[in-house]
Amino acid sequence: MQLSRTLNLVNVHAEGEVGNVIVGGALDVPGETMADKMDYINEVDDSIRRFCLNQPRGKPQMSVNLLQPSTRDDADAGFIILQCDRAHAMSASNCICVVTVLLETGMLPMTEPETVVRLDMPAGLVTAMAQCRDGRCERVALDMVPGFVEALDVEVQVPDVGTMTVDVAFGGCYYALVDSGQLDMRICAENAEILSRTGMQILKAVRQQCSVRHPELPSLDEIVYLMFTDHVDGDAHALRNCTILPPGRIDRSPCGTGSVARLAALRARGQLEVGECFTMRSAIDSSFEAQFVHDTKVGDRAAVQTRVSGRGWLFGTQTIGVDPHDPFPLGYELGVGA
């Protein structure tokens, strides 16, 4: 076997959402900050993203995390989230994946019963508290970047769907939040296909009709995902989330950044008290815990400081590469359902 380029990865998922971690073979990305590095991938050279995420090496239903040396003195490691559409600024499930890999592979020293890992991310500093026992990272709690509301109850005209009411909020990236009851539909695995397809229709319309720009990170100027929201029958402190990611697939985890955006919207409506904690459940019934810690500010915006926790599991290692004669050295793209 002759390969002209190889990368070494650890396979890992957080509550069902795959977030593999590159642990060897990748060079440092240019940029003074992690946000600069993300912008470089998105605007200058995204070959590593395409190499990892395009078929045949990758697929839309996953993320790959690119470890980088921290650009800050107060962080232990940095990383950038690579997905099939672009590099992204923040993800709780991917933070959990990265921390689990860093500790269980020995890239960072593990201290029992708790190891603190500080992550340099394009969206800001994220502090992770990992519960560790017998050499395993059993659970990771994340002090997330602050979340805030951009707009509540925005009416959006969606072709072939109708008028939808959405909240636009930031939880590490921008979300359009949509109550699934507007479609007379519950969040569950059986409805995954129609939720994914309809969610992309709504997201496309929201992007065309709503504009956003983070007050402190100007490159974060797009509504990245749509998240359907639902409740869990019989439990006032359990909520169900279903995040739709381009090109049209469902986050298998309950989505941590989306959970932060949802808590920000609840706080803006006066429906959330300091210290309140919710169990967030996904379409496959995996769970995160999301707690509102205190109020804060982002620029002149009222914001919420939150903590999200969940579990990650390693499930393998792999080396990916490309034959020098392969006609698709950076892979190819086909839609999720193609």
C-alpha positions in Angstrom: 0.0 0.0 0.0 1.5 3.3 -1.1 0.0 6.5 0.5 1.3 10.0 -0.2 -0.3 11.6 2.8 -1.5 10.2 6.0 -3.3 11.4 9.2 -3.8 9.4 12.4 -7.1 9.7 14.2 -8.8 8.4 17.3 -12.4 7.5 16.8 -14.7 8.8 19.5 -18.3 9.8 20.0 -20.2 11.9 22.6 -23.7 10.7 23.3 -23.9 9.3 19.8 -22.4 12.1 17.9 -19.1 11.2 16.2 -16.2 13.7 16.7 -13.0 11.9 15.6 -9.7 13.6 16.7 -6.6 14.0 14.5 -3.7 13.1 16.7 -0.9 12.9 14.1 0.1 14.1 10.7 -1.4 17.6 10.6 0.6 20.8 10.7 -0.2 24.0 12.6 -2.7 26.2 10.8 -1.6 29.8 10.2 -3.2 32.4 12.5 -2.5 34.3 15.7 -5.7 33.2 17.4 -7.9 30.1 17.1 -10.5 32.2 15.4 -7.9 33.3 12.8 -7.0 29.7 12.2 -10.7 28.8 11.7 -11.0 31.7 9.2 -7.9 30.6 7.4 -9.4 27.1 6.8 -12.8 28.7 5.7 -11.4 31.4 3.6 -7.9 30.4 2.4 -7.2 26.6 2.4 -9.7 24.0 3.5 -7.9 21.0 2.0 -7.5 19.3 5.3 -11.3 19.6 5.9 -12.1 18.2 2.5 -9.5 15.4 2.9 -11.0 14.3 6.2 -14.7 14.9 5.7 -15.3 14.2 2.0 -16.0 10.7 0.9 -14.5 8.1 0.7 -12.6 8.9 3.9 -15.4 10.8 5.7 -19.1 11.3 5.6 -21.6 14.1 6.4 -22.7 12.3 9.7 -19.5 13.1 11.6 -17.1 15.8 12.7 -13.3 15.7 12.7 -11.4 17.8 15.3 -8.1 19.3 14.4 -5.8 19.7 17.5 -3.7 22.8 17.5 -1.2 24.3 20.0 -3.0 26.8 22.2 -2.7 30.5 21.1 -3.5 31.5 24.7 -1.4 31.3 27.9 -4.4 30.2 29.9 -5.3 27.1 27.8 -3.9 23.6 27.6 -4.8 22.8 24.0 -6.6 24.3 21.0 -8.7 22.7 18.3 -10.9 23.5 15.4 -14.1 21.6 14.5 -14.2 20.4 10.9 -17.6 19.5 9.4 -18.7 18.7 5.8 -19.7 22.3 5.1 -16.9 24.3 6.9 -14.8 24.8 10.0 -16.9 25.8 13.0 -16.3 27.8 16.2 -17.8 25.8 19.0 -19.4 22.4 19.8 -19.9 20.8 23.2 -20.1 17.3 21.8 -16.7 17.8 20.1 -15.2 19.4 23.3 -16.3 16.2 25.1 -14.7 14.1 22.4 -11.4 16.0 22.4 -11.1 16.0 26.2 -11.8 12.3 26.4 -9.1 11.6 23.8 -6.5 14.0 25.3 -6.9 12.3 28.7 -7.4 8.6 27.8 -4.5 8.6 25.3 -2.2 10.3 27.7 -1.7 13.4 25.5 -2.5 15.4 28.7 -2.0 14.0 32.2 -5.1 12.6 33.9 -5.7 13.3 37.6 -8.3 11.4 39.5 -11.0 12.1 40.5 -11.1 15.3 38.4 -8.9 16.8 35.7 -9.4 20.4 34.5 -8.6 21.0 30.8 -8.8 24.5 29.3 -9.6 24.6 25.6 -8.7 27.4 23.2 -11.6 27.6 20.7 -12.5 30.0 18.0 -15.6 31.1 20.1 -13.5 31.6 23.2 -12.0 29.8 26.2 -13.9 26.7 27.4 -13.0 25.1 30.7 -13.7 21.4 31.0 -13.9 19.4 34.2 -13.4 15.7 33.5 -14.6 13.1 36.1 -11.9 10.4 35.9 -11.7 6.9 37.4 -9.5 3.9 36.7 -7.9 5.6 33.7 -11.2 6.5 32.1 -12.7 9.9 31.5 -16.3 9.1 32.7 -18.0 12.5 32.2 -17.0 16.0 31.0 -18.6 19.2 32.3 -18.0 22.3 30.2 -18.2 25.9 31.2 -19.5 27.1 27.9 -19.0 30.5 26.2 -21.8 32.8 27.0 -25.1 32.5 25.1 -27.5 35.3 24.2 -30.6 36.0 22.2 -30.4 37.9 18.9 -34.2 38.0 18.3 -37.4 36.3 19.6 -40.5 35.3 17.7 -39.2 36.1 14.2 -41.7 35.2 11.5 -40.0 33.5 8.5 -41.7 32.6 5.2 -40.6 29.1 4.2 -41.5 27.9 0.6 -43.6 24.8 0.6 -43.9 24.9 4.4 -45.5 28.2 5.3 -44.9 30.9 8.0 -42.7 29.7 10.8 -41.9 31.5 14.1 -38.2 31.2 15.1 -36.0 32.4 17.9 -32.4 33.4 16.9 -29.9 32.8 19.6 -26.1 32.3 20.1 -24.7 29.4 22.1 -21.2 29.2 20.6 -22.6 29.6 17.1 -25.9 31.0 15.9 -29.1 28.9 15.9 -32.6 29.3 14.7 -34.8 27.6 17.3 -38.1 26.2 16.1 -40.8 24.5 18.3 -41.4 21.2 16.5 -45.1 21.6 17.5 -45.4 24.1 14.6 -45.0 21.1 12.3 -47.4 19.0 14.6 -44.5 16.6 15.0 -42.5 15.2 17.9 -38.7 14.7 18.0 -38.0 11.0 17.7 -35.9 8.7 15.6 -38.9 7.8 13.4 -39.3 11.4 12.3 -35.6 11.9 11.6 -35.9 12.1 7.8 -38.7 14.6 7.6 -37.3 16.7 10.4 -34.0 16.8 8.6 -35.5 17.7 5.2 -37.9 20.3 6.6 -35.2 21.7 8.9 -33.0 22.5 6.0 -35.8 24.2 4.2 -36.4 26.4 7.2 -32.7 27.1 7.8 -32.3 28.2 4.2 -35.2 30.7 4.6 -33.9 31.9 7.9 -30.5 32.6 6.5 -32.0 34.6 3.6 -34.4 36.6 5.8 -32.3 37.2 9.0 -28.9 38.6 9.5 -26.6 38.2 12.6 -23.1 39.3 13.7 -21.5 38.5 17.0 -20.7 41.7 18.9 -17.1 40.6 19.7 -16.3 38.0 17.0 -17.2 39.6 13.7 -16.4 36.5 11.6 -19.4 34.7 13.3 -22.0 36.2 11.1 -24.1 33.4 9.9 -27.0 31.3 11.4 -25.2 28.0 11.3 -27.8 25.5 12.4 -31.5 25.0 13.0 -32.6 23.3 16.2 -36.1 21.9 16.6 -37.2 22.0 20.3 -39.7 19.8 22.1 -40.5 18.7 25.6 -40.4 15.4 27.4 -43.8 14.2 28.6 -44.1 14.1 32.4 -40.8 15.8 33.2 -40.8 19.6 33.5 -36.9 19.6 33.7 -36.3 17.5 30.6 -36.3 19.0 27.1 -35.7 17.5 23.7 -33.5 19.0 21.0 -32.9 18.1 17.4 -30.2 20.1 15.6 -30.2 20.0 11.8 -26.7 20.3 10.3 -25.9 21.0 6.6 -26.3 19.3 4.2 -29.3 17.9 6.0 -28.6 15.5 8.8 -29.4 15.3 12.5 -27.1 15.7 15.4 -27.1 12.4 17.3 -26.3 14.1 20.6 -28.6 16.6 22.4 -26.4 19.4 21.1 -24.6 21.5 23.7 -24.2 24.8 21.9 -27.9 24.5 20.9 -28.8 23.8 24.5 -27.0 27.1 25.5 -28.9 29.0 22.9 -32.2 27.4 24.1 -31.4 28.4 27.7 -30.6 31.9 26.6 -34.1 32.1 24.9 -35.8 30.8 28.1 -34.0 33.3 30.2 -34.9 36.2 27.9 -38.6 35.1 28.3 -38.3 35.0 32.1 -38.8 31.2 32.1 -35.4 30.3 33.6 -34.0 30.8 37.1 -30.4 30.9 38.3 -29.2 27.4 39.1 -31.9 25.6 37.1 -30.8 22.5 35.4 -32.3 20.6 32.5 -31.8 17.2 31.1 -31.5 17.6 27.3 -32.4 14.6 25.2 -31.7 13.9 21.6 -33.7 12.1 18.9 -31.9 8.8 19.9 -32.6 9.6 23.6 -29.0 10.3 24.6 -28.6 13.1 27.1 -26.7 16.1 28.3 -27.2 18.1 31.5 -27.4 21.8 30.9 -27.4 24.3 33.8 -27.9 28.1 33.9 -25.1 29.3 36.2 -25.5 33.1 36.2 -26.3 36.2 34.1 -23.5 37.9 32.2 -22.9 40.2 29.3 -21.5 39.9 25.7 -20.8 43.4 24.5 -24.0 45.2 25.3 -26.1 42.0 25.2 -27.7 40.3 28.2 -26.2 36.8 28.2 -26.2 33.5 30.2 -23.3 31.6 31.5 -24.0 27.9 31.4 -22.5 24.5 32.1 -23.1 21.5 29.9 -22.0 18.0 30.7 -22.0 14.6 28.9 -20.1 11.4 28.2 -17.7 10.4 25.5 -16.5 6.9 24.4 -13.4 5.9 22.3 -14.2 3.2 19.8 -11.1 2.8 17.7 -8.1 4.3 15.9 -7.4 4.8 12.2 -4.9 6.0 9.7 -6.4 7.7 6.6 -4.4 8.5 3.5 -4.5 8.8 -0.3 -2.9 6.8 -3.0 -0.8 9.1 -5.2 -2.8 7.9 -8.3 -6.2 8.4 -6.7 -8.3 10.6 -9.0 -10.0 12.1 -6.0 -7.2 13.2 -3.7 -9.4 15.5 -1.6 -12.5 13.2 -2.0 -15.9 14.1 -3.3 -19.2 15.3 -2.0 -22.7 13.8 -2.4 -25.7 14.7 -0.3 -26.8 12.8 2.7 -29.6 11.0 0.9 -27.7 10.5 -2.4 
